[in-house]
Structures are given as C-alpha cells and as structure tokens.
Amino acid sequence: MALQCPRCNSVHIESLDRARKAGGAVGFAGGAASGAAGAFSGARVGAAVGMVGGPVGATLGGLLGAVLGGLMGGTAGGLAGAQLGKVIDDRLLKNHHCLNCDHLFATDSAKQLDMKPLNSKS
C-alpha cells in the first residue's frame, strides 16, 4: 500500500521517522551501557577462565567479554528503541511529508492506495 497526501493527492511522500531514529539511538546507548556493565562483571569470570592461558589469556578474555557484552546490549537496546519509536511515529506524530505541497500528516489521515496492476492475469 502506498500513501497519498490528503491535501493534494500526491504520491510523492517521504517518511520522517524522527521518533524511530531517536529511539534507536537512545536504546543503543542505554543497551550498550547496561551490556557493558554486565559484561564487566562477566569479564572477571572470563579473566579467571582465561588464566589457563596465562596473563595474556586473562586480559583478552576479560576485554572480549566487555566488548561483546556492550555490542550485544547496544544492538538489543537499539532494536527495542527503534520499534518503540516506530509506534510513536505511526500513532502520535505527523510522520509523513508531502514533497509536492510540503504538508505534514499522520498515517491515519493519509489515503491508502492499492498498487495492484490493472491487467493482472491470475
């Protein structure tokens, strides 16, 4: 389904996705911080296990645990924040911008176009 501007009926529409972008960034930062904090406590375990490999193994085990925890936490937080932002964009904000008449409008006020081919032989 394509969107159509409710003011001028143009199909030249862009989605602004402000809340999705902001939610993803905030979620990534929060997830990375909590993931890294959890990873630092896990890094102690990794360092203890890495002691089998000597001091270098302990250092690498602890460092890799912290980095991987931060990345995994950041990814999970970013995805969750982006999904929450998408809901906010779709339900609360004027998320769409008509490139023809500069009108801002919400998804629920947009006209939905059915883009099926006219001569489909199914």
C-alpha positions as CSV (number, residue, x, y, z in Angstrom):
1,M,0.0,0.0,0.0
2,A,1.3,3.4,-1.0
3,L,0.4,6.6,0.9
4,Q,-1.3,9.6,-0.8
5,C,-1.2,13.1,0.5
6,P,-4.6,14.1,2.0
7,R,-4.2,17.7,0.8
8,C,-3.0,17.4,-2.8
9,N,-3.4,13.6,-3.5
10,S,0.3,13.3,-4.5
11,V,2.1,10.0,-4.1
12,H,5.5,11.7,-3.6
13,I,5.7,11.1,0.2
14,E,8.7,10.7,2.5
15,S,8.6,9.3,6.0
16,L,10.4,11.4,8.5
17,D,10.8,8.6,11.2
18,R,12.0,11.1,13.8
19,A,11.0,9.0,16.9
20,R,12.3,5.8,15.4
21,K,15.7,7.3,14.8
22,A,15.8,8.9,18.3
23,G,14.5,5.8,20.0
24,G,17.1,3.7,18.2
25,A,20.0,6.0,19.3
26,V,18.8,6.2,22.9
27,G,18.1,2.5,23.0
28,F,21.6,1.7,21.6
29,A,23.3,3.9,24.2
30,G,21.3,2.5,27.1
31,G,21.7,-1.0,25.9
32,A,25.4,-0.6,25.3
33,A,25.9,0.8,28.8
34,S,23.9,-1.9,30.5
35,G,25.5,-4.6,28.4
36,A,29.0,-3.3,29.1
37,A,28.2,-3.1,32.8
38,G,27.0,-6.7,32.8
39,A,30.0,-7.7,30.8
40,F,32.4,-6.2,33.2
41,S,31.1,-8.5,35.9
42,G,31.3,-11.3,33.4
43,A,34.8,-10.1,32.4
44,R,36.0,-11.1,35.9
45,V,34.8,-14.7,35.2
46,G,36.3,-14.6,31.7
47,A,39.6,-13.4,33.2
48,A,39.5,-16.2,35.7
49,V,38.8,-18.7,33.0
50,G,41.4,-17.1,30.8
51,M,44.1,-17.6,33.5
52,V,44.5,-21.1,32.0
53,G,46.2,-19.2,29.1
54,G,48.3,-17.1,31.4
55,P,48.1,-13.3,31.9
56,V,47.5,-12.7,28.2
57,G,44.6,-15.1,28.2
58,A,43.1,-13.4,31.2
59,T,43.4,-9.9,29.7
60,L,42.0,-11.0,26.3
61,G,39.1,-12.9,27.9
62,G,38.1,-10.0,30.1
63,L,38.4,-7.5,27.3
64,L,36.5,-9.6,24.7
65,G,33.7,-10.2,27.3
66,A,33.3,-6.5,27.9
67,V,33.3,-5.6,24.2
68,L,30.9,-8.3,23.1
69,G,28.6,-7.5,26.0
70,G,28.5,-3.9,25.0
71,L,27.8,-4.7,21.4
72,M,25.1,-7.2,22.1
73,G,23.4,-4.9,24.6
74,G,23.6,-1.9,22.2
75,T,22.1,-3.9,19.4
76,A,19.2,-5.2,21.5
77,G,18.6,-1.8,23.0
78,G,18.7,-0.1,19.6
79,L,16.2,-2.5,18.1
80,A,13.8,-2.1,21.0
81,G,14.1,1.7,20.9
82,A,13.5,1.8,17.2
83,Q,10.4,-0.4,17.5
84,L,9.0,1.9,20.2
85,G,9.9,4.9,18.1
86,K,8.1,3.4,15.1
87,V,4.9,3.0,17.2
88,I,5.2,6.7,18.3
89,D,5.8,7.8,14.7
90,D,2.8,5.9,13.4
91,R,0.3,6.7,16.2
92,L,1.3,10.1,17.6
93,L,3.4,12.2,15.3
94,K,2.9,13.7,11.8
95,N,5.4,11.3,10.3
96,H,4.9,11.9,6.6
97,H,5.9,14.8,4.4
98,C,4.4,15.5,1.0
99,L,7.2,16.5,-1.4
100,N,4.7,18.2,-3.6
101,C,2.9,20.6,-1.2
102,D,5.0,20.4,2.0
103,H,2.1,19.1,4.0
104,L,2.9,17.1,7.2
105,F,0.4,14.5,8.1
106,A,-0.1,11.4,10.2
107,T,-0.5,7.9,8.9
108,D,-4.2,7.7,9.9
109,S,-5.0,10.8,7.9
110,A,-3.3,9.5,4.7
111,K,-5.1,8.0,1.9
112,Q,-4.1,4.4,1.2
113,L,-3.6,3.5,-2.5
114,D,-3.9,-0.1,-3.7
115,M,-1.0,-0.6,-6.0
116,K,-2.2,-3.8,-7.8
117,P,-1.6,-3.9,-11.5
118,L,-4.6,-3.1,-13.7
119,N,-4.3,-6.0,-16.1
120,S,-3.2,-8.9,-13.8
121,K,-3.9,-12.3,-15.2
122,S,-4.0,-14.6,-12.2
